[in-house]
Each structure stands twice: as structure tokens, then as C-alpha cells.
Amino acid sequence: MQTLLLIIRTAFEVLNWLIIARILISWFPHDPYHPVIRFIYEVTEPVLAPFRRLMPRTGIPLDFSPILAVLVLQLIERLLISFIMHLG
């Protein structure tokens, strides 16, 4: 069971870091066709897109969906780990 918990924690941590990388990449000019950039966007877009649809449109050109996504991912991780711990 420890291995499963480690896999879950690692997966969520990697996803969180990829979201942070995407935020940082968006601040600088970049080649959207670079394989690393494409990988980051392809992995994070399915997570971020639903949050963008939920967020109200404002005049501010800031995307707060990554912040909300990271918070929800942390909540899901904790709930999932708690559920698995109660099973074992």
C-alpha cells in the first residue's frame, strides 16, 4: 500500500509542477511547437480547461485557473490518500 500512496503523491506532485511550469512559460516568448512545451500543454490543458470554463470573464488579463486547479488537485490528493488509508 505504501507503493500505491507513493505513486499517487508523485503523480499529483508532477502534475502540480507541470502547471507551475506552464505558468512560468506563459510569461516568456516560447516556441509552442517545441516538444517539451507541447508536452506540458498537452498534459495540463485537460486539467485547466474545466477551471477556465468555471471562472468568470473579467477585464483583467490574468488566468487564475491554474491556482484553482492546484488547490483542487491538492484536495483530491488528500481525499484519495485518506480513502486509501482507511481501506488499509
Beta strands, then each sheet from edge to edge (+ up, - down):
end
